[in-house]
Amino acid sequence: MTRLPKALKIGGLKYEVRPSDLVYDEGEMALGNHQQMGNIIRINERVPEDQQMSSLLHEILEALNIIYALKLEHEQLDVLEAALFQVLEDNFPFWQENPQYSITVATDVK
């Protein structure tokens, strides 16, 4: 069973999370992408589960960067994602074992 939620809220906006066989971002194969139009996050399901969760966190940060006009460069988002992912994976078992208690709070957002 995947730890990926089906949906989540980011900055008050409802997002659908879609595991996908192939994910492309700007024409290149990617681990995930954030589609602002339609509020969709796609995560490459061909990679290990921990990489899927890392990619989800990265795409959440991408969405926050746009929603709140943070103006962070992509390299800054990469570093922030890696640091936050390590903290969550190493210190919060609920992030690892119970998706209903993870950053999503629930798996279906109404």
C-alpha positions in Angstrom: 0.0 0.0 0.0 1.3 3.4 -0.9 1.7 6.2 1.6 0.7 8.7 -1.0 -2.6 10.5 -0.2 -5.4 10.7 -2.8 -5.8 14.4 -2.0 -4.6 17.2 0.2 -4.9 20.9 0.8 -2.1 23.3 0.2 -2.5 26.9 1.1 -6.3 26.3 1.4 -6.5 24.9 -2.1 -7.7 21.3 -2.8 -5.1 19.2 -4.7 -5.5 15.8 -6.2 -2.5 13.5 -5.9 -2.1 11.1 -8.8 0.4 8.3 -8.9 1.4 8.0 -12.6 3.3 5.5 -14.6 5.3 8.2 -16.4 5.7 11.8 -15.2 7.0 14.6 -17.4 8.0 18.1 -16.4 8.9 20.5 -19.2 9.3 17.6 -21.6 11.7 15.7 -19.3 11.1 12.5 -17.4 10.5 13.5 -13.7 9.9 12.1 -10.3 6.9 14.4 -9.9 5.2 17.5 -11.1 2.9 20.2 -9.9 0.1 21.4 -12.2 -1.2 24.7 -11.0 -4.1 24.7 -13.5 -6.3 22.0 -12.1 -4.5 21.6 -8.8 -2.9 18.3 -9.6 0.3 16.7 -8.3 1.6 13.7 -10.2 4.1 11.4 -8.6 6.1 8.7 -10.5 4.9 5.4 -9.2 7.9 3.5 -10.7 10.3 4.7 -8.0 10.5 3.4 -4.4 8.0 4.6 -1.9 10.5 6.8 0.0 11.3 8.5 -3.2 7.6 9.0 -3.9 7.2 10.7 -0.5 10.2 12.8 -1.1 8.8 13.9 -4.5 5.5 14.6 -2.9 7.1 16.9 -0.4 9.0 18.6 -3.2 5.8 19.2 -5.2 4.1 20.6 -2.1 6.9 23.1 -1.7 6.6 24.0 -5.4 2.9 24.7 -4.8 3.6 26.8 -1.7 6.3 28.7 -3.6 3.7 29.7 -6.2 0.7 30.3 -3.9 2.6 32.5 -1.5 4.9 34.1 -4.1 8.0 33.0 -2.1 10.3 33.4 -5.1 12.5 30.5 -4.1 14.8 29.2 -6.8 14.4 25.5 -7.7 17.8 24.7 -6.1 16.5 26.2 -2.8 13.4 24.0 -3.0 15.6 21.0 -3.6 17.6 21.7 -0.4 14.6 22.5 1.7 12.8 19.3 0.5 15.8 17.1 1.3 16.2 18.7 4.8 12.5 18.4 5.7 12.2 14.9 4.3 15.1 13.7 6.5 13.6 15.3 9.6 10.2 13.7 8.9 11.6 10.3 8.0 14.0 10.0 10.9 11.9 11.6 13.7 8.2 11.2 13.0 7.0 7.6 12.8 3.4 8.8 12.0 4.8 10.2 8.7 6.2 6.8 7.8 3.5 4.4 9.0 0.2 6.1 9.1 -0.8 8.3 6.1 -3.9 9.5 7.8 -1.7 11.3 10.4 0.8 12.6 7.9 0.9 16.0 6.3 -2.3 15.2 4.5 -4.5 14.7 7.7 -7.0 12.9 5.5 -7.0 11.0 2.3 -10.1 12.7 0.8 -10.4 16.4 0.9 -13.9 17.8 0.6 
